[in-house]
Structure formats: C-alpha cells, structure tokens
C-alpha cells in the first residue's frame, strides 16, 4: 500500500481498534496522519475555491487574467500569489494551439509524441487517457486522478491523494489495466505521467504512449469534460469535511456517472452500456481503499445520516 492509501485506511471512528494501534498495524507514523501538506491560510483557501470555479468557466485564463478577475471581485491580490495558488492546485491555462503554461515538466523525463491527431476513435479500449484535478474541501483540498475510455466515456479507475506524488496516478493506472488494455494511452506532460515508473507500466504491456501538446485543451478533451461534469454535478454541491467524505461521495458519483447518467453523445446510453455492450455484465466500479461511508456528512442544505 502507498503512504496515501495507508492514511486513508485509518478509521478514527473504529470502536475496537484505537488509532495508535491502527497506525502500528499499517506501519504509519501517527504524526503523518494529521499532517496535511496541502493546507494554507483560510483566505488562500477562499481564493482557491474562487479560482477553481472560475477555471471551469474560463479555462483559457492564465495568471494575468485570473489576477485581474480576482481584483474585479474585490480581492487585492498580485500575480505572484495567483501563480502560487494555481500551481498548488495543479491548474494551468489551456489554449487551442498551445502556449506558455504555469509548470514545467521534468526535463529528465522522456516526452512522447502526440499520436491522436486525425485518429478516428471508434471502439472501446482503443484510447484511454488520464489527468489530475483539484478537489476543494471545507478545509484544505485533495487531488483526484481518473482513467477514462475515450469511446465510451467509461471511468475505469480513480484515486484521491493529498499530494501530487506520482504514486496515486500509478495506482489508478494499474487498477484500470485490470479491466482491459488500450492500444494508446494519452496523458499530458505533467511529471506524474512522464516519470519512468508510470510510463514503464504502459510500455511493459506494449501500450503506445501519447502525450498532449503543452497546454492544448482539445488534446485531452474527454478528461477535461469529465472534470467539469464531476465538479458541477457533485463537488460544488457539497462541502467535504474530511478526505474520507470526499472519497466516499466521489465513489458514489462515479458509480452514478458510469451506470446511470445518460450521455447525449452516446445516444442516451450510459458509459457502462457502451463499454461493456452485450459481451459482459457491468461490474461495480471499485473505489480506492478507504472509500467507506462516513457516519454523517454536511451537505449545503441539510445533514444526511449514512447508516452502514
């Protein structure tokens, strides 16, 4: 298990095993359980919420335009602060033809060419892709990655992490590959996806690696649309208090997305219906370890009790 998985596995409400013993069994330092490297001031968290929602509306806004927008909203910030927060969130402006971006890929990692230009995707498991997005919580935030099949829009796997270390992306990739094997796997040029540990998993299986042009929105359009859908239909409607809540409710949403949500572009079918077709019955999407129902959660309108 990765460090992030071991953190998520700890149950602070367990009535038989105390937290100290759980940490011992998981070989986890208790101090690391309470350490949240993604925390900042309350005001910065407020700014990040605003930046996240505005990014969903205007993904082409870079540092300068985001700074100007925040100032128009009454927040006297400078571009240095905006740049730092956007980097912390893993957000960069996207452009039709590629342009400057906020973060540089690791120069020691190999960058693979983009293979999908003028390619017609007409079957499942032809092209998969992945990406990372920022998920806000009541205090702090986490990062979400997912692997999606382009043709069916089916989400094959997903993981949540409190850091941008590559391990949670690699774990999501390995779990997705238990469902099938794509011909081409597309990513952006972020260091999580260009690192040898990630690309080796693909190359060892004979999968072609494709990487977006820097900052090109259309090169990974289906993942970008997925993030917009997840945030508008799930994340922005809640205010997660804990990582456990975020993992649980994201798991509920992805099951809905795969097995119930109708897609106009799929002829009003669900992603699971297109991905599995008549060949195999749908299998419930497995959530990362730690995706359990919290005893209670706070929604924007009321308290909802979850009984398990």
C-alpha positions as CSV (number, residue, x, y, z in Angstrom):
1,X,0.0,0.0,0.0
2,X,1.2,3.5,-0.7
3,X,1.5,6.1,2.1
4,X,-1.6,7.8,0.9
5,X,-3.6,4.5,0.9
6,X,-2.4,3.8,4.4
7,X,-3.6,7.2,5.6
8,X,-7.0,6.7,4.0
9,X,-7.2,3.2,5.6
10,X,-7.2,4.6,9.2
11,X,-10.7,4.8,10.7
12,X,-10.8,7.4,13.5
13,X,-14.3,6.1,14.5
14,X,-13.4,2.4,14.8
15,X,-14.9,1.2,18.1
16,X,-12.5,-1.7,18.7
17,X,-9.1,-0.7,17.3
18,X,-7.6,2.7,18.6
19,X,-5.9,5.0,16.2
20,X,-2.5,4.3,17.7
21,X,-2.9,0.5,17.1
22,X,-4.2,1.1,13.6
23,X,-1.1,3.2,12.8
24,X,1.2,0.4,14.1
25,X,-0.6,-2.2,12.0
26,X,-0.3,0.0,8.9
27,X,3.4,0.9,9.7
28,X,2.3,4.5,9.7
29,X,3.7,7.3,11.8
30,X,0.8,8.8,13.8
31,X,2.1,12.3,13.1
32,X,1.8,11.7,9.4
33,X,-1.9,11.0,9.8
34,X,-2.5,14.6,11.0
35,X,-0.1,16.2,8.6
36,X,-1.8,17.9,5.7
37,X,0.8,19.3,3.3
38,X,-1.9,21.0,1.2
39,X,-3.1,23.3,3.9
40,X,-2.8,27.1,3.8
41,X,-4.5,30.1,5.3
42,X,-8.3,30.4,5.3
43,X,-8.1,33.3,2.9
44,X,-5.9,31.4,0.4
45,X,-8.4,28.5,0.6
46,X,-11.2,31.0,-0.2
47,X,-9.2,32.3,-3.2
48,X,-8.6,28.8,-4.4
49,X,-12.3,28.0,-4.3
50,X,-12.9,31.1,-6.5
51,X,-10.1,30.2,-8.9
52,X,-11.4,26.6,-9.2
53,X,-14.9,27.7,-10.1
54,X,-13.7,30.4,-12.5
55,X,-11.4,28.0,-14.2
56,X,-14.4,25.7,-15.0
57,X,-15.9,28.8,-16.8
58,X,-12.8,30.2,-18.4
59,X,-10.1,27.5,-18.7
60,X,-8.1,29.8,-21.1
61,X,-7.5,32.4,-18.3
62,X,-3.8,32.4,-17.3
63,X,-2.2,34.1,-14.3
64,X,-2.7,37.7,-15.5
65,X,-6.4,37.3,-16.4
66,X,-7.1,35.3,-13.2
67,X,-5.4,38.0,-11.1
68,X,-7.4,40.7,-12.9
69,X,-10.6,38.8,-12.4
70,X,-9.9,38.4,-8.6
71,X,-9.3,42.1,-8.3
72,X,-12.6,42.8,-10.0
73,X,-14.3,40.6,-7.5
74,X,-12.8,42.7,-4.7
75,X,-9.7,40.6,-3.8
76,X,-6.5,42.8,-4.0
77,X,-4.1,40.0,-4.9
78,X,-0.9,40.2,-7.0
79,X,0.1,37.9,-9.9
80,X,2.7,36.2,-7.7
81,X,0.1,35.0,-5.3
82,X,-2.3,33.9,-8.0
83,X,0.5,31.9,-9.7
84,X,1.5,30.2,-6.5
85,X,-2.1,29.1,-5.8
86,X,-2.7,27.9,-9.3
87,X,0.5,25.8,-9.1
88,X,-0.6,24.4,-5.8
89,X,-3.9,23.4,-7.3
90,X,-2.3,21.8,-10.4
91,X,-4.1,24.2,-12.7
92,X,-2.7,25.8,-15.9
93,X,-4.4,27.7,-18.6
94,X,-5.3,25.8,-21.7
95,X,-5.2,27.1,-25.3
96,X,-6.4,25.9,-28.7
97,X,-2.9,25.9,-30.1
98,X,-0.6,25.5,-27.1
99,X,1.1,28.4,-25.3
100,X,3.0,29.1,-22.1
101,X,1.9,27.3,-19.0
102,X,2.4,27.5,-15.3
103,X,4.6,24.5,-14.6
104,X,7.4,22.8,-16.4
105,X,7.6,19.0,-17.0
106,X,10.6,17.2,-15.5
107,X,13.3,17.8,-18.1
108,X,14.9,14.4,-17.2
109,X,11.8,12.5,-18.3
110,X,11.1,11.4,-21.9
111,X,8.3,13.3,-23.6
112,X,6.4,11.0,-26.0
113,X,4.7,12.4,-29.2
114,X,1.0,13.1,-29.5
115,X,-0.4,10.1,-31.5
116,X,-4.1,11.0,-31.8
117,X,-4.1,13.8,-34.4
118,X,-6.5,12.8,-37.2
119,X,-7.2,9.4,-35.5
120,X,-10.8,8.2,-35.5
121,X,-11.7,6.6,-32.2
122,X,-14.5,4.1,-33.0
123,X,-14.2,1.3,-30.4
124,X,-13.7,0.7,-26.7
125,X,-10.2,0.2,-25.4
126,X,-8.7,2.0,-28.4
127,X,-7.7,5.1,-26.4
128,X,-7.6,5.7,-22.7
129,X,-6.4,8.9,-21.0
130,X,-5.8,10.3,-17.6
131,X,-5.4,13.6,-15.8
132,X,-5.3,15.2,-12.3
133,X,-7.7,17.9,-10.9
134,X,-8.0,19.8,-7.7
135,X,-11.0,18.9,-5.4
136,X,-11.8,21.5,-2.7
137,X,-12.9,20.6,0.8
138,X,-14.3,22.6,3.7
139,X,-10.7,23.0,5.0
140,X,-7.9,22.2,2.6
141,X,-8.1,20.2,-0.6
142,X,-7.2,16.9,-2.3
143,X,-6.2,15.8,-5.8
144,X,-8.2,13.5,-7.9
145,X,-7.0,11.4,-10.9
146,X,-9.0,9.2,-13.1
147,X,-8.6,6.9,-16.1
148,X,-11.2,7.2,-18.8
149,X,-12.0,5.2,-22.0
150,X,-12.4,7.8,-24.8
151,X,-15.0,6.0,-26.9
152,X,-17.4,5.1,-24.1
153,X,-16.5,7.8,-21.6
154,X,-16.4,5.0,-19.0
155,X,-14.3,5.8,-15.9
156,X,-12.1,2.7,-15.4
157,X,-10.5,3.8,-12.1
158,X,-9.8,6.8,-9.9
159,X,-7.7,7.7,-6.9
160,X,-7.5,10.6,-4.4
161,X,-4.3,11.9,-2.8
162,X,-3.3,14.7,-0.5
163,X,-0.1,15.3,-2.5
164,X,0.9,15.4,-6.2
165,X,3.4,12.5,-5.8
166,X,3.2,10.1,-8.8
167,X,2.2,7.0,-6.7
168,X,-1.6,7.6,-6.7
169,X,-1.6,8.1,-10.5
170,X,0.4,4.8,-10.9
171,X,-2.1,3.0,-8.6
172,X,-5.1,4.3,-10.7
173,X,-3.3,3.1,-13.9
174,X,-2.7,-0.4,-12.5
175,X,-6.3,-0.8,-11.4
176,X,-7.6,0.4,-14.7
177,X,-5.4,-2.2,-16.5
178,X,-7.2,-4.9,-14.6
179,X,-10.3,-4.0,-16.7
180,X,-8.6,-4.2,-20.1
181,X,-5.7,-3.0,-22.2
182,X,-5.9,0.1,-24.5
183,X,-4.0,0.4,-27.8
184,X,-3.0,4.0,-26.9
185,X,-2.8,5.8,-23.6
186,X,-2.9,9.6,-23.6
187,X,-1.7,11.9,-20.9
188,X,-0.4,15.5,-20.5
189,X,3.2,16.3,-19.9
190,X,3.0,16.5,-16.2
191,X,5.8,14.9,-14.2
192,X,3.5,12.4,-12.6
193,X,2.8,10.9,-16.1
194,X,6.3,11.3,-17.7
195,X,8.1,9.7,-14.8
196,X,9.7,6.3,-15.7
197,X,7.6,4.4,-13.1
198,X,4.4,5.5,-14.9
199,X,5.4,5.0,-18.5
200,X,7.1,1.7,-17.7
201,X,3.8,0.2,-16.7
202,X,2.4,1.1,-20.1
203,X,5.4,0.1,-22.2
204,X,5.8,-3.2,-20.5
205,X,2.3,-4.1,-21.7
206,X,3.0,-3.0,-25.3
207,X,0.8,0.1,-25.0
208,X,1.6,3.1,-27.1
209,X,2.2,6.3,-25.0
210,X,0.8,9.6,-26.3
211,X,1.3,13.0,-24.7
212,X,-0.6,16.2,-25.3
213,X,1.0,19.3,-26.7
214,X,1.8,21.7,-23.9
215,X,-1.4,23.4,-22.7
216,X,-3.6,22.2,-25.6
217,X,-7.2,21.8,-24.4
218,X,-8.5,19.7,-27.3
219,X,-5.7,17.0,-26.9
220,X,-7.4,15.6,-23.8
221,X,-10.9,16.9,-24.3
222,X,-12.8,14.0,-22.7
223,X,-11.0,14.2,-19.4
224,X,-11.5,17.9,-19.3
225,X,-15.2,17.4,-19.8
226,X,-15.2,14.8,-17.1
227,X,-13.7,17.2,-14.6
228,X,-16.3,19.8,-15.5
229,X,-19.1,17.3,-15.0
230,X,-17.8,16.0,-11.7
231,X,-17.4,19.4,-10.2
232,X,-20.7,20.9,-11.4
233,X,-22.8,17.8,-10.5
234,X,-21.0,16.7,-7.3
235,X,-18.1,18.7,-5.8
236,X,-19.7,22.2,-5.9
237,X,-22.9,20.8,-4.4
238,X,-21.1,19.6,-1.3
239,X,-18.6,20.8,1.3
240,X,-16.5,17.8,2.2
241,X,-15.2,18.0,5.8
242,X,-12.7,15.1,5.6
243,X,-10.8,13.1,3.0
244,X,-13.0,10.1,3.9
245,X,-16.1,12.0,2.9
246,X,-14.6,13.2,-0.3
247,X,-13.6,9.6,-1.2
248,X,-17.0,8.2,-0.3
249,X,-19.1,10.7,-2.2
250,X,-16.8,10.8,-5.3
251,X,-17.2,7.0,-5.3
252,X,-21.0,7.3,-5.2
253,X,-20.8,9.9,-8.0
254,X,-18.6,7.8,-10.3
255,X,-20.9,4.8,-10.0
256,X,-23.8,7.1,-11.0
257,X,-21.8,8.5,-13.8
258,X,-20.8,5.1,-15.2
259,X,-24.1,3.2,-14.7
260,X,-27.0,5.7,-14.6
261,X,-26.0,9.0,-16.2
262,X,-27.2,9.2,-19.8
263,X,-24.9,10.8,-22.4
264,X,-26.4,12.6,-25.4
265,X,-23.2,11.9,-27.3
266,X,-23.6,8.2,-26.7
267,X,-27.2,8.1,-28.0
268,X,-28.6,8.5,-24.5
269,X,-26.8,5.4,-23.2
270,X,-24.6,5.1,-20.1
271,X,-20.9,4.8,-20.4
272,X,-21.1,1.2,-18.9
273,X,-23.6,0.2,-21.5
274,X,-21.3,1.3,-24.3
275,X,-18.1,0.0,-22.7
276,X,-19.4,-3.5,-21.9
277,X,-22.1,-3.8,-24.6
278,X,-23.6,-7.3,-24.7
279,X,-20.3,-9.0,-24.1
280,X,-20.2,-8.8,-20.3
281,X,-22.3,-7.6,-17.5
282,X,-21.2,-4.3,-15.9
283,X,-19.0,-4.7,-12.8
284,X,-19.3,-2.2,-10.0
285,X,-16.5,0.4,-10.1
286,X,-14.1,-0.3,-7.3
287,X,-13.2,2.7,-5.2
288,X,-9.8,3.3,-3.7
289,X,-9.2,1.7,-0.3
290,X,-10.8,3.9,2.4
291,X,-13.9,4.7,0.4
292,X,-16.4,4.0,3.2
293,X,-19.5,5.8,4.3
294,X,-18.9,8.4,7.0
295,X,-21.4,8.3,9.9
296,X,-22.7,11.7,8.9
297,X,-21.9,14.4,6.4
298,X,-22.9,18.0,5.9
299,X,-24.5,18.9,2.6
300,X,-25.2,22.5,1.5
301,X,-28.8,22.2,2.7
302,X,-29.0,19.6,5.4
303,X,-27.3,16.9,7.5
304,X,-27.5,13.5,5.9
305,X,-27.1,10.4,8.0
306,X,-25.4,7.4,6.4
307,X,-26.0,4.0,8.0
308,X,-23.6,1.2,7.4
